[in-house]
Amino acid sequence: MNRAFTLISAAVLAGLGWPRISPAADTVTIGAGGELDWTGGGSAVVATIPARHRSLLDSDNLLEGNAPGALLEFESQDHPGAILPMRIAPGQNVAHGTLERGGEIVAPNVFDFSGTFKPLDLKQSLEELITPGGELEAFERKDLNSLGILVILNLGGRFGVERIRFYPRNTVQIAPATPFQNDFLRSFELFTNDGIVLSQAGLPIWGEPVAAEEENKEAVVDVLLDPPRYVQHIRLRSTSTISYEIDEFEVFGTGFLATATYVSDIFDAGQPAVWHQLRWTERILGDPRFSAVHIRTRTGTDADPFVFTRVLHGQADPEEIPLSVDDPSRELSLEEYGKLPVFDGLGRQWNAGPVKDDLVNWSPFSTPFDAEVANTPGALITSPSPRRYLQLQIAFDSSDLEAARVIESLSFDVLRSPLADSLTAEVFPREVEEIRAVPFTLAVRARFESDDLLGFDRLEIQTPLRVTSIDEVEVLDGQGQPVAGRTFSSLADTLDEGGFRIAEVREDLFEVAFPRIDQDGTEVRVRFHSDVLTYSTDFTGSAKLSPADGVGEPAIQPLVGGDTGQLAPGDEAALSGTTVLSPTLLGGRLLGQVEMAPNPFSPNGDGVNDAMSLTYSLLSLESPRQVELKVYDLGGRLLRVISQGLEINGRYEEKAWDGTDDAGRLVPPGLYLVRVAVDGDHRDDEVHRVVSVVY
């Protein structure tokens, strides 16, 4: 595209009379110093709708609250205004509170032998085992066969446990009215499970017992777990026919919980809005290697992320219907769901069906934000926008009883006047064989149908490496006709011509600017060259609108992958998106583009070709891995370790060999072998090159 066309078209775009709007995003802060607390108290520019979550034991039972299982601290004296996993005080019996957390205690093989062979209703006596007081009640197996009787406790969370204790009445708790101190378990096995080692059905897999007594003589059985361990499930099995009772079953915890989850209230912007930047302040307790937080978001177009269903009574494999019994034109509400079963006008009985996640009006929870975002200016929310509703989830994990993360505050930005109704992005080609300098076209089609939309004048595109080139930016109207554009001679060509320019190039992204777009159906196409380093590469990005006065941060709206139209022959609409696949990297190389120059080189100190530069690309790594660059003579003797350490996917261009060995002595002239090796996630890879040293 020649420059005359570029300038004329840009002038036409700028002369359409569009007002210059200053974008302004509002910031909402939760926690310490914020206008909202973690349970929805306070007021902000967004309204809040109380959160609901699934019961830990029954996924179809929705409970109101922000902490499933009540496993979080919201009122910590040491960390005011923050949230963190519960820490168990020394000597605290964590069996208390099991039922409130959603845990349970059962005796699954205590049956009624009167002919029905059904489990006895032992609910009250079992719950007394984990409830303070109640010394007049106990779980009894007297004048009955007690052999093999099981008591199984699910604590409702993964606790660090240091002791387990159980005993009959009139022992630890003095109860002269019930003098059964001699009715203790004579023989038993005690098992624990950490809540992770489960069967495919989600049931605990029990290993070796933590205690096994064949001739117990202690009325108060006190089992010490040394060292303490994470426990969620406990199983006690009697191995004697002698009658016994249990008054209390106590579990003494220690340290921070292994897992805990926070679910925020639903934030309501009052209209479709862009939820873009999220940030949080975090404090680390204990060794940082053993704790983590995983923060996710989801966005919706209605106020309820759940779908309620009903099923016809007595029907095998019944259809799950999400519509009201009384008015099938409406969705089944939580209130009506709670009243099932009911009969309809035809006399049919409708029972409660599964509660499902609403994946039509709500996005799934996103992949977690990168842990490195903590205590930084933040990262973009990738959940779809613009949408009216936002919800957050924070999952706390720890593998050490003294390690935890504290989230002191969390904030997000909301732009209640979006840049566009939708910004659909597509990249082509979507499958490449090469790993270097592949030419790509990325197109963004904008929809402008609502009032008060701002438009955009920049695109930021994420890349696996620094782009090799940015070749062209082109603007097409709603009919697909070019109306403006510009070609670039190099990455250094950053001058503004008609509003088109290269705004920024970094190692992991680039940004281009152009005259503001706010016409429905307008498409922006960016042509560039980039390497790919993994089997699947996502060229995601966002649109931006610069502030009118040039001061402050731009407004941002994420791009959403989809179909923008035919970009080239072979562009299939059903496969459109921003993901590029490279089949050659699936199960293949970890090293690519290994180059050494000059070769030969002469390390004689004359300033010409005194060192050899090594460049290479690391491919298909899921995490930082060990990479070694070593020099050997032709006899296989190691002469020099150029570098060794952890490295990630990327292009490396700053390694060099100056012709010396590890003692600093120049090697004799001749041929040498340079080995580049990487210890990969699932396989290893290495490349050898011969280099010549001359003087």
N, C-alpha and C positions, 0 to 999 in steps of 0.2 A: 504494500500500500504506500503510495507516494505521499510526501509531506504536504503538498497542496490540498489533497483530499482530506488529510488528517485535520489540518487547521480549519478548513471550511466546515467540516462536520462538527468539530468541537464547538465552533462558534454558533452553529445552529442549535446544538444541545444547550449551550449556555444562554441562548436568547429566547428560550421558551417561556420565560417569566416565572420560573419556579422560585418560590420564596426560600431563602436560606434559613433553615431551622437549626437552632442550637440544641443538640441532643442533651438530655439530662436524665441520668439513671439514678434511682433512689437506692439507698443501701439499707438493708435490714440486718441488725445484729442481735444475736441470741447469746445469752450467757453473761459473763462478767462485763460490766460496762455497757450492756446492750439495752435496747428498749423492750425486748422480750426476754422472759426466762425460758428455761428448757421445757416447761410444761404448759406453755401458751399464755402465761400471764403477762400483762402489759399491753401496750398498744403501739402499732407501727403503721406504715403506709399500706400494708397488706393486712387483710383480716385473717383470722385463724379458725379452723374447723377442727374440733377434737379428734385426735388420732384413734384409730382402732387397729388391733392386731389379732392374729390368730392365737388361740390358746395353745400352749405347748403340748397338751395331750390330745386335743381335738381340733383339727384344722378347720372344721366347719363352725366352731364356736368363736365368735368375735368378741374380744374384750376391749374396753375403752382404757386408754392410757398410753404413756410414752415409753414404758420400759417393760417389755415382755418378761414375765417372771419376777418383776421387781428386783432385778439384779444390779441396779445402778444406784450410785449415791448422788443425790441432787442437793444435799445440804451439808456438804463436807466443811468442817471447821478449818481444816488445813487448806482447802481450795474453794473459798467462797465464790459462788456464782458459776462454778464449773461442774462438769459431769465426769464420772470415772467409774470403773467397775467397783463393786462392793468389796471392802476389805474386812475380813473376819477378825474380830477381836479375840485375843487369847481366851480360851475357855468357853467360847460361844458355841452353843449347841445348834448347829445348822439344820437339824431335823425339825426343829420348831420353825414354822413358816413354810414347810413343804407344800401344804395344800394351797396356801395363798399364792405360792409361786406357780402353781399348775402342776406340781408333782403329785405322787400318789403312793399309797402303801396297800399291798394286797397279799392275800394268802391263797394263791390260785389252786391249790390242790386240797383244800378243806371242803369236802363234799357232804351233801345231805344224802344219806344212804337209805332213806325211807322208801325208795322206789323211783324217785325222780333223778337221782344222781346229778344234782345241780350244785354249783358252789353255794355254800352258806352265806347269808348276809352277815358278814362280820365287820361291816363298815365302822360302827361305833367303837367296838373294842380295839380294832386296829388303829383307828385314828387317835385313840387314847395313848397309844405307844409314843406318839410324836407330838403330844399336846401337853403343855405344862399343867401340873396338878393332876387331879383325878386319881388319887391313890386308892380309891375304893373300886376302881375298874381295872381290869387287866385282860390281856389276851391269854385265854386258858385252853390247854389241851389235857384235860383230866378225865380219867375213866374212859378214855378213848385211845385209839391207836395213834401215838404221836410220831411214829417212825416216818421220816422222810418229809414231814410237814415243812413247807416253805413260807417264809415271810420275805417279800421283795419290796424294797423301798427305792423310789425314784425321787431324788432330791429336788428335781425341777431345775437344775443347773449344775455346772461343773465346779465343784468346790475343792480347795485344798483341804485334805482331811489328815489329822494326826492321831486321832483316837476314836474307837467305836466301843460303846459300853451298853450293856443290857443286864437287867436284873429283875427279880420278882418283888412283890410288895413287902413292905416292912423290912427293907434293907437300907438302901440309900435314903429313901423317904420313909420315915418312921410312921407306921400305920397299925397300931395295936389291934384295931378292929378287924384287920385282915392279916393274921399272923402266918403268912405263907412263905416265909423266908427260906424254907428248905425245899420249896418246889421250883428249883432252878434247873436249867438244862444240864443234864449229865454228859451229854455227848452231842457234838455239833460240828458243822463246817461253816465258815464265813468267807464270802467272796465279795470282791468289789469289781466295778467296771468303770472306766473313765468317760463313758459317753461317746467315745470315738470308735472303739472296736465293736462294731455292730454287724449283725447279719444283713442280708439283702432286704429282709423285712423290717429292719430297723430295731431288732431285738438285741439286747446285750449278749455278747459272747463271753462266757465265764471261763477264766483260765484256772490257774492253781489257786487254792484257797489261801487267804492271808492268815487264817487261823483254823486249826482242826484239832479238836480235843476228843479223845475216846473215854477218858475218865476224869471229867471235870469235877473238882471239889470246891470251886469258888462260887458262892451265890452271886457275887457281883463280877461278871465277866468284863474285863477291861483289856481291849486289844490295842496295842500301840503300833502305829504304822511309822516305821523309821527307815528311811526318811519319809516325811509326809508325801502324799501323792494326790493327784486329781481324781476325784470320785464323783460320779453322778448316780450310779446304781449300786445297790447293796443287796446281797441275797444271804439269808440265814437259813440253814437246813438242819433240822434235828436228825440225829443218827442213832437215837435210842427210843425204845418203847416206853420209857418211864415218863409218867405224867409231869407236866411242867406248866409254868405260866411266865409271862413277861409283863412287867408293870410299865417300864420305860425302855425305849430304844433310843439311845443318844449318839449323836455324831458330832464330834468336836472338830471344827474347822480351823484353818489358819491361812493367812496370806490373802492375796487378791484372787478373785474369781478368774477362771481361765477364759471364759467367754461371757459377754453381756452385749445387749443390743439396745440402741436408742432409736425410736421411730418418732419423727417430729409430727406436730400437728400439720394439717394441710393448709398451705398458705394460698390465699385467694387474692389475686390482683384486681378482681372486679371486672376484668375484661382480658382478652388475649394479650399477653405481654411476653417480652423476651427476658428470660432468666439467664443471665450470662456469666458473670464472674463470681466465683466462690472462693473463700479463704477461711482459714481457721488458725487459732493460736493453740499450741500444744505444749505440754510439759511431759517430760519423760521421767518416770520413777524406776530406779533400778537399772539393770543392764539393758540398753536399748535393743540389743540383739534379740531379746526374748519377748518383746511386746510390739503390738501394731494396732493401728486403727484402719478401718476400711470405710470410706465415706462414699455413699452413692446418692443419686437423685433420680426422681421420676417426675414426669409432668403429665397433666390430664386436661381434658376439656369439660369434665363434669366433676361434681364434688365427691364422688364415691369411687374408690379404686377397686371395689369388689362387685361381683355379680352374684346374685342369689338365685337358686334354681329350685324347682319342685319336680317331684317324680310321682307317677301313678302307682298307687298301692297295689301290691300283689302282682306286678308285672315284672317278668324276668328281663334283665338288662333294660330298664326303662329309659325313655328319652328324658334328658335333663332340660326342663323348660324354664327360661329366665323371665317369664311374663306373669303378670298378676292373674290370680284365679278370677277375681271379680271383673277385671277390665283387661283383657289380653292385649289391648293396645298400649298398655303401660308396662314398664319393667317391674318385676317383683321387688318390693321395697324390703328393707331390713325389718320394719315393723310388721309387715304381713308375713314375712318369712318366720318371724318369731312366734306367730300364732298357728303355724302348721303343726299337726295335720288338720285339714278342713275338708268339707264336702262341697262340691260344686252343684249347680242346678240340675245336673244329670245324675246326682247321687254318687258320683265317683269320689273316692278319697285321695287327696293329694298330700303326700308326705314331704318333709324337707329334704332337698337334694344337696349336692355339694355346694360350698361357697367357693367361687373361682375368682382369680385375678381378672380384672377387666382389661384385656389387651386390645380392645377396640378404642376405647376412649382414654386409656392411659398407656404410657410407654412402660416397658419393664424397667426395673431399677438398673441404672447404668453400670458400666464397669467402674471399679473403685478409682478415685482420684489418686494420682501418683503420691506416694508418701512424702516425696521431697517438696510438695506444695505447702506443707505445714510451715507456718511462720514466715510466709512469703506474701507478695502481693496477690497471689491466687492463680487460679486456672479457670478456663472456660467451662461452663456447664454444657455438657454435650447432649443432654436430654432434649427432645424436640421442642422448638419454639417457633412462633409465638403460641403459647397456651396459657389458659387462665390460672391453672392450679399447679403447685409445686409441693413435693414432699421429699424429706431427707431421711436417710438411714445411716446410722453410725454403728459399726460392729467393732467391738473391742476384743482383742485376742492376746493371750499371754501363755507362754510355756514355762514360766518360772513364777513361783509363789510371791516373790518380792519385786516383780516387774509389772509395770502397768503404764498406760498412757492417760493423761488428763487432757480433756478438751476444755480449755478455759472459755473460749468464745468462738462463735462461727458467724460469718456474715456472707450475704450474697447481694448482688445487684439486680435490680429489676427495672427494665425499661418498659413503661406502660404504654408508650407509643412506639410500636415496633418499626423496624426499618422497612419491612415488607410483610405481606400476608404469608408468603412462603418464598424460600430461596432454595431451589432445587439444583444440585450440583451433580455433574457427571464427568468422568475422565475417560479418555480413549487414547490408545488401545487399553484393553483390560486384561490382556495376556501378552507377556513379552518373554523372549528367550534370552536376550542380552541382559547383562547386569550393569552396563556402563552407558551413560549418556543416551538414554532412550528418549526419543521425541514424543511428548504428550500434548494433548489438547484437553484443557479443563474448561467446561462450560457451566455457567450459572444462569438459570432462567428465573426471573422475578415475577411474582404476582402482586399486583396493586389493585385491590378491589374495595378495601375498607377506607374509612376516613382517617385523617390524622396520621398517615404513615409518613415516615421521614425520608425514605430513600437511602442510597448508599453511594459512596465514591471511592471505596477501596476494597480489595480482596486480599486476604491473608491466607496462604496455602502452606500446610505442613508438609515437609519433605524429609526423607530418610537421611539425606546429606545435603550439603550446600549445592544448589542447582548449578549445573554446568553453564546454562544460558537461559535467559528470558528473551524469547524471540519476537513476540507480538502480542498486543492486546487489541481486541476488536469488539465493537459494540454493534449488535444487530437489533432491529426493531421487532415489533410483534409479528410481522410477516416474514421474518427471517432475512431481511435485507440489511446489508452493512450500512451504517450511518456514520461511523467514526472509528478511528483506530490509529495505531502507531506501531512501527517496527523498531526494534532496538539493536544497535550494533554490537553491544557487549553489556556485561553486568555493570561496567563503569559508566554506561550511558544513562546518567541519572538526571539530566536536565529536563525541565518541564516543557513540553511542547503541546499546546492546546489542551492542557489539563491532564495529559498522559505522562506518567513517569514511573520509574522504578523507585519505590519509596524505601524499601529495606530488603537486604539479603543477609540471612544468618545461616548458621550451620544446619538449622532444623526447620527453616521456613523462609518464605519470601513474601513481599507485599507489593502490589502494584496499585497505582492511583489513576483515576480517570474522572471526567466530568460526572456530576451527580446523576444517578439513575433513579427515576421514580415513575416510569411509564409501564403500564401493564404489559407483560409478555416480553419485555426487553431482555436480551441475552448478552452476557459478556463472555467472550472466549479468550483464554490465555494459553499461548503456546510456549512451551519451555522444554528443556532437556534435563533429565534427572536420572541418577542411578537408582536401582532397586537392590535391596540387601537381604530381603527375606522372601519366602514363598508368597506371603500376602502383605501387600503394602497399601495403606490407606492414605490417600491424598485428601484428607479432610481439611476443613478451614472455616473461615467466617467472613462475613461482610462487615464493613465498618462505615461510619459516617463521621467525618472530621468535624470538630467543633467550629462554629461559625467564625469565631475570632481567633482561631488557631491556638487557643489556650485551653488546657484541660485534656481529659481523656476522650477518645472517640466513643460513640455508641457502637455496640457490637451485637451481631446476630449470627448464630451458627448456621452453616450450610447443612442441608439434609440431602443425603444421597438419593438419587432417583434418575428418571429419564428426562432429558431436556430436548430430545429430538435426535435426528440422524446427524451424527458428527462425521461419519466416514463410512465407506462400504464395509459391511460386516458388523456394524453397530446394531446389536439386537436390543430392542427396548426392554425385554424381560430380564436382561442381564445387566441393565444399566446401574451405575453407582459410582462411588469414588474409590473402590478397591481394585487393585491391580495384582494379578497372580503371575508368578514366575515358576512354572513347573520344573525348570532346570534346578531350582534351589530346594525342591522337595526331596528330602533324604539324600541330598548331594553335597556339594562343596561347602566348606566353611571359609575357605580362602579364595580370593579372586583378585585379578588385576595386580599380581605380584610383579613388580618391576624394579630393576636395579640399573642405575646410570650415574656416571659413565662407566662403561665396561669395555675395555680395561680402564683402570685408573692408576695414577702415579703419585703416591704419597711422599713426594720428595721435598715438600716445603716451598715449592716455587710459586704457590698460589693458584696453580692451574691444575684442575682435576685431582686435587689432593685427597678428596674423600669421595666415597660412593654413597649415594642416597638410595634408601630402600623405601618403596611405597607399596601398600597393599590394602585390600578391603576385607573386612570381616563380615561374614554373611550368616544369616539364619541362626543367630545366637539368641536364646531366650533370656539370658542373664549374663553379667560379666563373667568371663572365663579366662583361664591362664593362657597367655601367649608368650612364646619364646622366640628370640632371634639369636642364632648362634653361628659362629664361623668355625669350620673344621679344615684341617689339611686333607690331602687326598688319601692319607693313611688312616683317616678317621679320628685323629687326635683333636680334642676340643682346644681351640686357641683363644676364642674371645666370646663372651656373652654380651651381645650388643644391648639387649633389653629383655626383661621378663617381668610379667605382672598381669593384673586383671585388666581386660579391655572389653568393650562392647561393640556391637555392630557399628561400622563406620569406615571411613577412608582415612588411612594413616600415612602421613607424608613427611614426618619430621625425624625419621630414624636414619642413621648414617654409620658407616664404618670408615675409620681413618687409617686402616692398614696396620694397626698395632694389635698385639695380643693382650691378655689380661694383665700382664706385667708392665705394659706400656712400651714394649719393644717393637720396632717395625719388623714385620714379617719379611722373609726373603721374597724376591720376585718369583712368580709362578702362578699356578692355578689353585683356587680355594673353593670350598663348598659352603654356601650360605644356606642355612636351614631355617624356615619359618614354620612354626608348629603351633597349633591351637588345640587345647583340651576342651572339646565341645560339651554341650548338655547331654547328648545321646551318642555322640561319636566323635572321633578325633580326625584331624586333617593336617597335612603338612605339605610344604612345597620346597624343593631343592633347586638352587641355581648355582651355576659355576661362574666365578668371577676371576678375572685376571689382574694381577698386580705387576706393574712394570716400573722400572726406574730409568 
